[in-house]
Every structure is written in C-alpha cells, then in structure tokens.
Amino acid sequence: MIRADEIPVRQWQEKFRAGAFLAQDKYTQCAAGWYDWFCQDHALAGRLKKIGKVVMGITDPFILDNYYVWFKNNCPLNGPLYDDARFEPLSGIRDGKYFVISLDSSHERKKWTLTTERYGFYAPEFDCRDIRDMIRYVNSIGPELQKGAVPSFIAEKDAVSAYARQRGEPTDIGIYRDGKHCYSYISRRDRRRRTVLAAASLENAPAGFVSEQAHSINGMYVYCPEDAGIPLPAPQVTADKAPKRKEVER
C-alpha cells in the first residue's frame, strides 16, 4: 500500500474542504489516508465522505495540531465491511493517546464507537448512535490527552475487569461503559449480562449500590446485582501470558 502523508488533522480538514480527496483513484485516496481496504478502490471516496464527517467535526486544538488521521476498511470474519478513522500522535509516541473511531461495525452495540488505548482495546470507551454525540465526546477528551490525564473511570473499569476475572471470566472480556460509575459485560460462562457499579468509596456510591454486598477490589468498591449474595472466589495467580490485544497494529 502507498503510505499516506502524515499531516496534522487541521491540515487534513483544509484539504477535505478544498475537495482534494474527491477523486476516486487509488492515489488520491491513499493521500487522503486510506492505508488498508477490502472494498473496491472506487468505493473509497464514498466511504471517506461518510467517515470523514467525524474528522471534520473535531475542533479541539490539541488533536487538530498534534495528531494525524488514517483510515482502514475492515473485513471481519462475520458481518459486512466497516470503516474506521485512526488517530496517531504526530510525535510517533502513543503513550496512551492513540484512539480509533469506528462506523457501522456489526460487532459493536451502536453506530459510532470510540476505542482508546487508555481504556483498552476489548471494548469501547464510548459509543453512541448520533455523530454529534461522538464529536462532542472526542473534543472533550482533547485536554485530557494533552495533559496525559487519566480519567477516574479508568480505575473503575480496571476494578470491574478484575472482578470479572475473579468470577472466572477471561482477561479479554469486554467491559462496557453504560453511564456514570456503571459498567457491564456479557459473561463467557453463561452468556448473561452482568451490570457492575463501581465507587471509590462507600460514602459516595452511586444509586442502586448495595454496600453490604459490595467487594473491595484494586482500591475500589464494586457491586453486581446479578451476582449479589454469591461469594467471590479468591483471585488466582497464574503464569499465563496476557492475550494478544484486539487492536491490529499498522
């Protein structure tokens, strides 16, 4: 494949507005940022028009001037092709700042999905049905990425992941965010959905949190109503290597 120019997102937006990526030939679309695809070459321009809307919605200065974007047309084992936009730091150092916006993946819960390195690649940090919500969220995380700040929900998600593993789930179980302090996963053991509430302290626990049935894990408190009253097995120490992460490297 022809490598796309690694230009700042701000410059990419200027080129997009000027119509630089309208032509359907492969060379133009590679210049637009397509790196890999399974659709026909002439289909890339139309796909770029759709996925490019989320790139054009970015207004955060840090993302505009410190990231470049490239695109991938994905071919899952099951389901139709879908596209994503991948945002890499221009510095070449990810350091937890890499993120991917996917559109219309049949394997995700909603139309738009944001997967971030800081949250992990087994489930999205954020998903939504409306592109305006996705654009709003991406712009909101720009200051965090600039400062290297780690949001509090990362510690909550890590505690929920540890809870799931103690319940016998694999390390690659997808932990979804369902709201403030609320997470969920689909058990690999019985295919049932588990809702898990997380809190840094019992005094500030969210609504519906039953402190008497909560578990202390990784410095957090978690409560799962579906498993309430079932003792939590002691964590097992294994020498198994961590599984390969879901995200495919460029």
C-alpha positions as a printed NumPy array, in Angstrom:
array([[  0.   ,   0.   ,   0.   ],
       [  1.045,   3.612,  -0.575],
       [  1.702,   5.364,   2.704],
       [ -0.427,   8.446,   3.32 ],
       [  1.118,  11.777,   4.234],
       [  1.163,  12.219,   7.989],
       [ -0.236,  15.73 ,   8.105],
       [ -1.941,  17.377,  11.121],
       [ -5.685,  16.871,  11.355],
       [ -6.153,  20.618,  10.891],
       [ -4.385,  20.464,   7.511],
       [ -6.357,  17.347,   6.571],
       [ -9.578,  19.264,   7.209],
       [ -8.398,  22.082,   4.951],
       [ -7.66 ,  19.642,   2.141],
       [-11.009,  17.911,   2.607],
       [-12.874,  21.227,   2.403],
       [-10.944,  22.141,  -0.741],
       [-12.038,  18.919,  -2.448],
       [ -8.566,  17.382,  -2.563],
       [ -9.9  ,  13.901,  -1.814],
       [-12.904,  13.764,  -4.131],
       [-11.297,  11.772,  -6.957],
       [-11.901,   8.029,  -6.837],
       [ -8.444,   6.888,  -7.963],
       [ -6.293,   4.918,  -5.569],
       [ -3.525,   7.508,  -5.359],
       [ -5.892,  10.276,  -4.276],
       [ -7.485,   8.06 ,  -1.651],
       [ -4.115,   6.958,  -0.322],
       [ -3.213,  10.635,   0.024],
       [ -6.47 ,  11.054,   1.952],
       [ -5.253,   8.481,   4.448],
       [ -6.558,   5.085,   3.371],
       [ -3.981,   2.51 ,   4.416],
       [ -5.778,  -0.811,   4.009],
       [ -9.098,  -1.815,   2.453],
       [-11.139,  -4.756,   1.199],
       [-13.729,  -2.859,  -0.822],
       [-13.182,  -1.85 ,  -4.449],
       [-10.845,   1.091,  -4.999],
       [-13.537,   3.333,  -6.465],
       [-15.678,   2.881,  -3.305],
       [-13.125,   4.566,  -1.039],
       [-14.131,   8.128,  -1.919],
       [-17.736,   7.488,  -0.908],
       [-16.676,   5.786,   2.292],
       [-14.345,   8.677,   3.096],
       [-17.234,  11.104,   2.706],
       [-19.091,   9.257,   5.482],
       [-16.296,   8.564,   7.961],
       [-14.711,  11.942,   7.19 ],
       [-17.652,  13.757,   8.786],
       [-16.426,  12.836,  12.249],
       [-12.911,  14.074,  11.426],
       [-14.334,  17.352,  10.157],
       [-16.2  ,  17.797,  13.446],
       [-13.023,  17.937,  15.516],
       [-12.308,  21.397,  16.924],
       [-10.029,  20.645,  19.875],
       [ -6.69 ,  22.435,  19.189],
       [ -4.525,  19.678,  20.652],
       [ -5.994,  16.971,  18.423],
       [ -6.008,  19.272,  15.391],
       [ -2.318,  20.152,  15.672],
       [ -0.76 ,  17.072,  17.29 ],
       [ -2.458,  14.153,  15.517],
       [ -2.692,  12.759,  12.02 ],
       [ -5.505,  10.513,  10.829],
       [ -5.539,   7.436,   8.634],
       [ -8.341,   5.107,   7.6  ],
       [ -8.961,   1.393,   7.42 ],
       [-11.727,  -0.551,   5.698],
       [-12.176,  -3.658,   7.846],
       [-13.293,  -7.135,   6.831],
       [-14.471,  -9.073,   9.913],
       [-14.867, -12.852,   9.868],
       [-18.606, -12.347,  10.246],
       [-20.567,  -9.324,   9.106],
       [-20.209,  -6.623,   6.449],
       [-17.246,  -4.357,   5.816],
       [-16.954,  -1.303,   8.018],
       [-14.626,   1.671,   8.283],
       [-12.657,   3.393,  11.   ],
       [-10.556,   6.507,  11.444],
       [ -7.356,   6.064,  13.448],
       [ -5.727,   8.979,  15.209],
       [ -1.989,   8.783,  15.855],
       [  0.181,  11.36 ,  17.64 ],
       [  2.457,  13.148,  15.159],
       [  5.303,  12.657,  17.62 ],
       [  5.225,   8.935,  16.883],
       [  4.846,   8.186,  20.599],
       [  1.421,   6.863,  21.515],
       [  1.827,   6.888,  25.306],
       [ -1.846,   6.009,  25.816],
       [ -3.067,   8.737,  23.43 ],
       [ -3.937,   6.66 ,  20.354],
       [ -7.645,   6.312,  19.543],
       [ -9.935,   4.887,  16.861],
       [-13.428,   5.932,  15.748],
       [-15.406,   3.167,  14.039],
       [-18.569,   3.455,  11.966],
       [-21.224,   0.766,  11.473],
       [-19.354,  -2.238,  12.856],
       [-21.817,  -5.104,  13.241],
       [-19.807,  -6.327,  16.229],
       [-20.419,  -3.17 ,  18.255],
       [-23.524,  -2.1  ,  20.157],
       [-24.001,   1.261,  18.461],
       [-23.353,   3.045,  15.177],
       [-20.367,   5.095,  16.361],
       [-17.648,   3.63 ,  18.572],
       [-14.58 ,   5.197,  20.17 ],
       [-11.823,   2.797,  21.161],
       [ -8.88 ,   4.271,  23.062],
       [ -5.524,   2.964,  24.104],
       [ -6.028,   4.298,  27.612],
       [ -9.282,   2.343,  28.115],
       [ -8.094,  -0.777,  26.308],
       [ -8.983,  -2.488,  23.051],
       [-11.513,  -5.088,  24.227],
       [-14.461,  -2.675,  24.468],
       [-15.062,   0.96 ,  23.518],
       [-14.504,   3.837,  25.875],
       [-17.57 ,   5.488,  24.367],
       [-20.289,   4.535,  21.899],
       [-23.349,   6.327,  20.578],
       [-25.906,   6.435,  17.781],
       [-25.545,  10.1  ,  16.814],
       [-22.39 ,  11.518,  15.238],
       [-22.915,  14.775,  17.139],
       [-22.503,  12.92 ,  20.433],
       [-19.301,  11.298,  19.177],
       [-17.846,  14.611,  18.015],
       [-18.744,  16.242,  21.33 ],
       [-17.068,  13.447,  23.304],
       [-13.871,  13.397,  21.217],
       [-13.452,  17.144,  21.569],
       [-13.991,  16.838,  25.324],
       [-11.081,  14.418,  25.773],
       [ -8.596,  16.652,  23.948],
       [ -7.476,  18.482,  27.126],
       [ -7.043,  15.14 ,  28.919],
       [ -4.871,  13.819,  26.093],
       [ -2.821,  16.998,  26.106],
       [ -2.109,  16.773,  29.835],
       [ -1.772,  12.987,  29.881],
       [ -4.515,  12.95 ,  32.499],
       [ -6.101,   9.614,  33.347],
       [ -9.855,   9.943,  33.98 ],
       [-11.281,   8.36 ,  37.112],
       [-13.361,   5.85 ,  35.172],
       [-10.199,   4.043,  34.068],
       [ -9.587,   2.874,  37.662],
       [-13.256,   1.893,  37.922],
       [-13.082,  -0.114,  34.71 ],
       [ -9.878,  -1.859,  35.879],
       [-11.62 ,  -2.862,  39.111],
       [-14.612,  -4.194,  37.186],
       [-12.252,  -6.162,  34.934],
       [-10.56 ,  -7.659,  37.99 ],
       [-13.975,  -8.526,  39.418],
       [-14.959, -10.305,  36.191],
       [-11.729, -12.301,  36.192],
       [-12.355, -13.42 ,  39.774],
       [-15.752, -14.621,  38.575],
       [-13.988, -16.854,  36.061],
       [-14.056, -14.604,  33.004],
       [-11.073, -14.394,  30.615],
       [ -8.722, -11.419,  30.66 ],
       [-10.012, -10.204,  27.304],
       [-13.617,  -9.793,  28.468],
       [-15.087,  -6.556,  27.124],
       [-16.127,  -4.101,  29.852],
       [-18.637,  -1.572,  28.539],
       [-19.428,   1.835,  29.993],
       [-23.163,   2.247,  30.492],
       [-23.169,   5.538,  32.368],
       [-21.508,   7.241,  35.269],
       [-19.996,   4.588,  37.588],
       [-21.925,   1.87 ,  35.687],
       [-20.368,  -0.9  ,  33.59 ],
       [-21.436,  -4.184,  32.053],
       [-20.117,  -7.294,  30.365],
       [-21.53 , -10.433,  28.779],
       [-20.36 , -13.486,  30.683],
       [-18.488, -16.073,  28.635],
       [-19.704, -18.704,  31.078],
       [-23.479, -18.348,  30.726],
       [-23.912, -15.555,  28.095],
       [-25.818, -13.463,  30.64 ],
       [-25.253,  -9.759,  31.029],
       [-23.687,  -8.554,  34.253],
       [-24.101,  -4.971,  35.461],
       [-21.382,  -3.738,  37.795],
       [-21.453,  -0.462,  39.74 ],
       [-18.143,   0.998,  40.87 ],
       [-17.246,   3.558,  43.54 ],
       [-14.068,   4.94 ,  45.052],
       [-15.723,   4.993,  48.472],
       [-18.858,   3.577,  50.064],
       [-19.873,   7.048,  51.203],
       [-20.096,   8.275,  47.59 ],
       [-21.521,   5.149,  45.986],
       [-23.969,   5.596,  43.068],
       [-27.708,   4.97 ,  43.279],
       [-28.578,   1.292,  43.482],
       [-25.266,   0.395,  45.089],
       [-25.735,  -2.069,  47.976],
       [-22.707,  -1.519,  50.194],
       [-23.285,  -4.661,  52.269],
       [-22.902,  -6.804,  49.136],
       [-20.027,  -4.891,  47.561],
       [-16.496,  -6.184,  47.057],
       [-13.271,  -4.29 ,  47.583],
       [-11.028,  -4.751,  44.54 ],
       [ -7.977,  -2.771,  43.421],
       [ -8.742,   0.049,  45.844],
       [-12.315,   0.394,  44.515],
       [-15.693,  -0.972,  45.574],
       [-17.812,  -2.886,  43.071],
       [-21.324,  -4.262,  43.274],
       [-23.003,  -6.609,  40.797],
       [-26.757,  -7.1  ,  41.402],
       [-26.917, -10.254,  39.24 ],
       [-24.298, -11.942,  41.439],
       [-25.42 , -10.463,  44.752],
       [-25.035, -12.934,  47.6  ],
       [-22.689, -15.235,  45.68 ],
       [-19.276, -15.38 ,  47.367],
       [-16.409, -14.054,  45.323],
       [-13.649, -16.645,  44.747],
       [-10.165, -15.715,  45.849],
       [ -8.069, -14.293,  42.999],
       [ -5.846, -16.868,  41.324],
       [ -2.272, -16.139,  40.383],
       [ -1.355, -17.618,  37.014],
       [  1.758, -17.549,  34.9  ],
       [ -0.199, -17.288,  31.676],
       [  0.89 , -14.626,  29.264],
       [ -1.545, -11.821,  28.568],
       [ -3.546, -12.489,  25.397],
       [ -2.788, -10.515,  22.268],
       [ -4.786,  -7.324,  22.276],
       [ -7.67 ,  -6.946,  19.841],
       [ -6.389,  -3.878,  18.034],
       [ -4.355,  -4.765,  14.968],
       [ -1.168,  -2.776,  14.63 ],
       [ -0.418,  -0.861,  11.488]])
